[in-house]
Amino acid sequence: MPINTLEAASIFTTVLDKQMIEGSTSGWMEQNAGQVKYSGGNEIKIPKMSLSGLGDYDRDNGYSQGAVTLTYQTKTMTMDRGRKFMLDRNEVDETNFVASAAAVMSEFQLTKIIPEVDAYRYSKIYSLAKGSYGKTYTPAASTILSALTADITAVQDAAGAADLVIIMPYTVADMLDNNEKINRSINVADFAQGDISLKVKTFNGIPVIRVPSVRMKTEYTFKDGKSSGQEEGGFEPASSATQINWIICPKSAPIAVSKTDNFKIFDPDVNQSADAWLIQYRKYHDIWIKDNVLPSIRVCAT
């Protein structure tokens, strides 16, 4: 029985979006997009609420009237990425197409898409915060404790008792783990990401999200996959990039969105360019931080 390509595409989209949240080191940032409105394409609407402060209570007239204003800001996702793949008819028939396509797309997302989205998000946070809330520092065992706690204190002073997270590359986190003055402050706690709960190490009670160092550079080149020298696509650190040592922020600060849009499957009888199944994949994604939240973020790079 021929497969329903529209139904298969819908299933793939749902599965890939879930894998994106649960498989990326920055997947927890998408929890902050719960009230974002998305109707397809590259535009989203982010809710913005403003409230009146407290007023005096009057014994004759009672409560002073407050106001609640809810508006939506339209944002455009600047990252519009895509690829197409073909699976030859002689190698993939209708009975094993779904399994084969699922294996290809899962591997593509795990090895290519998730690392790129992570890298974009961390470099974007750094670029937004570095001007007023960033510093340059070369990690060393003798000074990392004072440098890190100074930034944590600055964030706590700005954000109060916020639900903070520390994001850092494995290389810097390893320096914490093996420092005798610090390791007494290292514990393990549960950390929710999508529908899964992760066990992560904490520093002074703050979850430490560990990231491959190649995904935590200050700047990247995202290849178009067409220009000379960029045919392979993907991303790489820019020539001027340096290593991000850590990002400290409230868990609620980054608003990240990634959407698999217009996932298409064409069977060999429809595909005009080859006798093969054609898969077309398109991913929109971006990240935002509201201006009033920036003071509660600290970034540090080498």
C-alpha positions as a printed NumPy array, in Angstrom:
array([[  0.   ,   0.   ,   0.   ],
       [  1.517,   3.386,  -0.995],
       [  2.51 ,   5.548,   1.94 ],
       [  0.679,   8.774,   2.653],
       [  3.508,  11.279,   2.133],
       [  1.569,  14.152,   3.733],
       [  0.895,  12.112,   6.869],
       [  4.513,  10.917,   7.002],
       [  5.782,  14.499,   6.663],
       [  3.537,  15.627,   9.531],
       [  4.816,  12.814,  11.766],
       [  8.435,  13.623,  10.904],
       [  7.885,  17.304,  11.737],
       [  6.486,  16.498,  15.189],
       [  9.225,  13.991,  15.996],
       [ 12.036,  16.26 ,  14.783],
       [ 10.765,  19.251,  16.788],
       [ 10.643,  17.106,  19.938],
       [ 14.123,  15.736,  19.261],
       [ 15.36 ,  19.301,  18.816],
       [ 14.196,  20.319,  22.293],
       [ 15.37 ,  17.195,  24.078],
       [ 18.634,  16.662,  22.194],
       [ 20.204,  20.119,  22.148],
       [ 22.086,  21.568,  25.102],
       [ 19.986,  24.729,  24.695],
       [ 16.631,  22.937,  24.372],
       [ 15.467,  24.26 ,  27.753],
       [ 15.362,  27.766,  26.253],
       [ 12.335,  26.778,  24.161],
       [ 10.238,  26.341,  27.309],
       [ 10.159,  30.148,  27.497],
       [  8.357,  30.284,  24.156],
       [  5.22 ,  28.631,  25.529],
       [  3.019,  31.688,  24.867],
       [  4.589,  32.541,  21.512],
       [  2.135,  32.494,  18.622],
       [  3.324,  30.735,  15.447],
       [  1.283,  30.209,  12.293],
       [  3.988,  29.068,   9.891],
       [  6.71 ,  30.908,   8.011],
       [  9.42 ,  32.966,   9.67 ],
       [  7.32 ,  35.236,  11.892],
       [  6.304,  34.739,  15.515],
       [  4.442,  36.912,  18.006],
       [  5.894,  37.296,  21.515],
       [  3.536,  38.405,  24.309],
       [  4.501,  41.471,  26.331],
       [  2.645,  42.254,  29.552],
       [  2.798,  45.437,  31.615],
       [  1.159,  45.9  ,  35.027],
       [  0.514,  48.807,  37.357],
       [  2.446,  48.895,  40.625],
       [  0.905,  48.942,  44.093],
       [ -1.147,  51.911,  45.222],
       [ -2.44 ,  53.033,  48.607],
       [ -5.574,  51.408,  50.001],
       [ -8.238,  53.973,  50.88 ],
       [-10.658,  53.06 ,  53.687],
       [-13.472,  55.004,  52.055],
       [-12.877,  54.263,  48.382],
       [-11.116,  50.91 ,  48.661],
       [ -8.572,  49.759,  46.163],
       [ -6.973,  51.984,  43.566],
       [ -7.583,  50.817,  40.011],
       [ -4.741,  48.969,  38.3  ],
       [ -4.181,  48.279,  34.62 ],
       [ -3.092,  45.193,  32.711],
       [ -1.836,  45.658,  29.162],
       [ -1.065,  42.668,  26.93 ],
       [  0.428,  43.268,  23.517],
       [  2.26 ,  41.09 ,  21.016],
       [  5.552,  41.961,  19.389],
       [  6.056,  40.505,  15.911],
       [  9.538,  39.069,  15.496],
       [ 11.205,  37.614,  12.413],
       [ 13.334,  34.505,  12.734],
       [ 16.548,  35.442,  10.954],
       [ 17.85 ,  31.897,  10.569],
       [ 16.166,  30.294,   7.554],
       [ 18.033,  27.069,   6.8  ],
       [ 17.288,  24.035,   4.68 ],
       [ 18.534,  20.983,   2.783],
       [ 17.196,  18.299,   0.486],
       [ 18.133,  14.63 ,   0.298],
       [ 17.343,  11.88 ,  -2.182],
       [ 17.021,   8.167,  -1.426],
       [ 17.289,   6.02 ,  -4.55 ],
       [ 14.197,   3.967,  -5.39 ],
       [ 16.266,   0.788,  -5.844],
       [ 17.679,   1.129,  -2.335],
       [ 14.508,   2.232,  -0.569],
       [ 11.077,   0.835,  -1.409],
       [  7.743,   1.75 ,   0.101],
       [  8.06 ,  -0.881,   2.82 ],
       [ 11.213,   0.59 ,   4.352],
       [ 11.113,   4.226,   3.241],
       [  9.787,   5.576,   6.536],
       [ 12.435,   3.728,   8.557],
       [ 15.223,   4.801,   6.187],
       [ 14.084,   8.427,   6.005],
       [ 13.69 ,   8.56 ,   9.791],
       [ 17.247,   7.282,  10.245],
       [ 18.638,   9.837,   7.779],
       [ 16.778,  12.815,   9.234],
       [ 17.495,  11.824,  12.833],
       [ 21.222,  11.573,  12.077],
       [ 21.111,  14.855,  10.145],
       [ 19.463,  16.664,  13.031],
       [ 21.718,  15.165,  15.726],
       [ 25.017,  15.756,  13.925],
       [ 24.333,  18.898,  11.868],
       [ 21.265,  20.854,  12.983],
       [ 21.445,  20.647,  16.775],
       [ 25.127,  21.693,  16.985],
       [ 24.446,  24.638,  14.649],
       [ 21.375,  25.836,  16.554],
       [ 23.238,  25.569,  19.87 ],
       [ 26.175,  27.54 ,  18.466],
       [ 23.927,  30.267,  17.071],
       [ 22.037,  30.664,  20.358],
       [ 25.104,  30.964,  22.578],
       [ 26.896,  33.348,  20.224],
       [ 23.72 ,  35.461,  19.946],
       [ 23.366,  35.73 ,  23.722],
       [ 27.017,  36.717,  23.937],
       [ 26.65 ,  39.379,  21.242],
       [ 23.609,  40.897,  22.984],
       [ 25.175,  41.019,  26.451],
       [ 28.885,  41.601,  25.84 ],
       [ 28.698,  45.397,  25.527],
       [ 27.504,  46.172,  29.047],
       [ 27.572,  42.808,  30.793],
       [ 30.59 ,  40.99 ,  29.412],
       [ 34.21 ,  40.592,  30.423],
       [ 37.418,  39.07 ,  29.074],
       [ 39.165,  36.457,  31.171],
       [ 41.48 ,  33.483,  30.62 ],
       [ 40.394,  30.645,  32.93 ],
       [ 42.978,  29.464,  35.457],
       [ 42.613,  27.146,  38.426],
       [ 43.902,  29.792,  40.826],
       [ 41.424,  32.513,  39.796],
       [ 38.337,  30.816,  38.322],
       [ 36.506,  30.694,  41.648],
       [ 36.706,  34.448,  42.243],
       [ 35.96 ,  35.302,  38.594],
       [ 32.911,  33.04 ,  38.395],
       [ 31.443,  33.982,  41.792],
       [ 31.846,  37.683,  40.998],
       [ 29.653,  37.271,  37.919],
       [ 27.133,  35.139,  39.828],
       [ 26.891,  37.798,  42.522],
       [ 26.352,  40.507,  39.872],
       [ 23.522,  38.499,  38.309],
       [ 21.9  ,  37.746,  41.664],
       [ 22.125,  41.412,  42.597],
       [ 20.293,  42.333,  39.376],
       [ 17.824,  39.455,  39.203],
       [ 17.289,  38.634,  42.873],
       [ 16.707,  34.994,  43.758],
       [ 16.1  ,  34.058,  40.121],
       [ 16.278,  30.476,  38.847],
       [ 19.782,  30.822,  37.427],
       [ 21.731,  28.596,  35.06 ],
       [ 25.422,  28.569,  34.176],
       [ 26.356,  27.533,  30.633],
       [ 29.995,  26.658,  30.021],
       [ 32.158,  24.469,  27.782],
       [ 33.331,  21.109,  29.095],
       [ 36.905,  22.381,  29.238],
       [ 36.05 ,  25.114,  31.741],
       [ 33.61 ,  22.917,  33.683],
       [ 36.368,  20.331,  34.07 ],
       [ 38.496,  23.   ,  35.743],
       [ 35.722,  23.44 ,  38.318],
       [ 35.337,  19.704,  38.878],
       [ 39.025,  19.206,  39.598],
       [ 39.626,  22.243,  41.757],
       [ 39.982,  21.218,  45.416],
       [ 38.727,  24.597,  46.629],
       [ 35.616,  24.332,  44.508],
       [ 34.554,  20.699,  44.283],
       [ 32.898,  20.825,  47.701],
       [ 30.4  ,  23.223,  46.091],
       [ 29.636,  20.763,  43.264],
       [ 26.476,  18.64 ,  43.59 ],
       [ 23.984,  16.955,  41.273],
       [ 20.377,  18.031,  40.658],
       [ 17.473,  17.38 ,  38.289],
       [ 17.095,  19.748,  35.341],
       [ 13.941,  19.774,  33.21 ],
       [ 14.346,  19.987,  29.44 ],
       [ 11.225,  19.396,  27.41 ],
       [  9.588,  16.157,  28.548],
       [ 12.771,  14.728,  30.027],
       [ 14.604,  15.298,  33.298],
       [ 18.397,  15.472,  33.161],
       [ 20.917,  14.966,  35.931],
       [ 23.308,  17.923,  35.886],
       [ 26.059,  19.072,  38.179],
       [ 25.489,  22.273,  40.116],
       [ 27.769,  24.962,  41.463],
       [ 26.533,  26.579,  44.685],
       [ 23.111,  25.168,  43.835],
       [ 23.077,  26.586,  40.272],
       [ 22.762,  24.051,  37.398],
       [ 25.822,  23.969,  35.128],
       [ 24.908,  23.173,  31.507],
       [ 27.963,  21.649,  29.833],
       [ 28.458,  22.275,  26.126],
       [ 31.086,  21.116,  23.599],
       [ 33.547,  23.999,  23.298],
       [ 33.114,  24.227,  19.509],
       [ 29.51 ,  25.343,  20.113],
       [ 30.529,  28.161,  22.471],
       [ 32.495,  30.567,  20.31 ],
       [ 31.802,  34.29 ,  20.195],
       [ 31.058,  34.382,  16.465],
       [ 30.284,  31.965,  13.625],
       [ 30.031,  31.792,   9.872],
       [ 26.868,  29.988,   8.796],
       [ 27.527,  28.672,   5.305],
       [ 24.943,  28.993,   2.569],
       [ 25.825,  25.638,   0.987],
       [ 26.108,  27.173,  -2.484],
       [ 29.01 ,  29.627,  -2.615],
       [ 32.503,  28.506,  -3.536],
       [ 34.108,  26.87 ,  -0.531],
       [ 30.769,  26.598,   1.275],
       [ 29.221,  23.688,  -0.62 ],
       [ 29.237,  21.436,   2.424],
       [ 27.098,  23.943,   4.308],
       [ 26.956,  23.912,   8.071],
       [ 28.847,  26.364,  10.248],
       [ 32.299,  27.137,  11.597],
       [ 33.829,  29.641,  14.052],
       [ 34.612,  33.004,  12.453],
       [ 38.29 ,  33.861,  12.041],
       [ 38.005,  36.48 ,  14.805],
       [ 36.082,  34.225,  17.212],
       [ 37.255,  33.488,  20.754],
       [ 36.072,  30.975,  23.34 ],
       [ 33.077,  31.766,  25.524],
       [ 33.96 ,  30.713,  29.081],
       [ 30.472,  30.987,  30.541],
       [ 27.037,  32.523,  30.276],
       [ 25.096,  33.148,  33.491],
       [ 21.413,  34.033,  33.235],
       [ 17.962,  33.327,  34.675],
       [ 16.509,  30.204,  33.11 ],
       [ 13.547,  32.285,  31.942],
       [ 15.653,  34.898,  30.11 ],
       [ 16.317,  33.406,  26.636],
       [ 13.258,  33.015,  24.403],
       [ 14.265,  30.47 ,  21.778],
       [ 12.136,  29.182,  18.913],
       [ 12.92 ,  26.52 ,  16.326],
       [ 10.361,  25.289,  13.839],
       [ 10.561,  22.574,  11.213],
       [  8.52 ,  24.189,   8.453],
       [  7.278,  22.767,   5.145],
       [  8.814,  19.309,   5.592],
       [  8.079,  17.707,   2.229],
       [  8.317,  14.182,   0.849],
       [  8.005,  13.334,  -2.854],
       [  7.866,   9.74 ,  -4.042],
       [  9.929,   8.643,  -7.096],
       [  6.938,   8.905,  -9.443],
       [  6.476,  12.575,  -8.52 ],
       [ 10.149,  13.557,  -8.254],
       [ 11.141,  14.857, -11.702],
       [ 14.884,  15.175, -11.085],
       [ 15.736,  11.551, -10.253],
       [ 14.24 ,   8.11 ,  -9.723],
       [ 14.411,   8.579,  -5.978],
       [ 12.488,   9.66 ,  -2.924],
       [ 13.019,  13.379,  -2.347],
       [ 13.038,  14.87 ,   1.144],
       [ 13.035,  18.645,   1.602],
       [ 13.768,  20.035,   5.056],
       [ 13.459,  23.647,   6.192],
       [ 14.252,  24.997,   9.656],
       [ 13.461,  28.444,  11.045],
       [ 15.022,  29.395,  14.346],
       [ 16.119,  32.368,  16.432],
       [ 16.545,  33.572,  19.991],
       [ 15.584,  36.804,  21.768],
       [ 16.225,  38.414,  25.135],
       [ 14.01 ,  41.279,  26.258],
       [ 15.855,  44.534,  26.932],
       [ 14.749,  44.689,  30.555],
       [ 16.223,  41.216,  31.176],
       [ 19.728,  41.933,  29.845],
       [ 21.014,  43.343,  33.18 ],
       [ 20.454,  39.903,  34.714],
       [ 22.924,  38.263,  32.315],
       [ 26.704,  38.004,  32.463],
       [ 28.952,  36.626,  29.745],
       [ 32.678,  35.91 ,  29.812],
       [ 35.017,  35.091,  26.933],
       [ 38.735,  34.57 ,  26.525]])
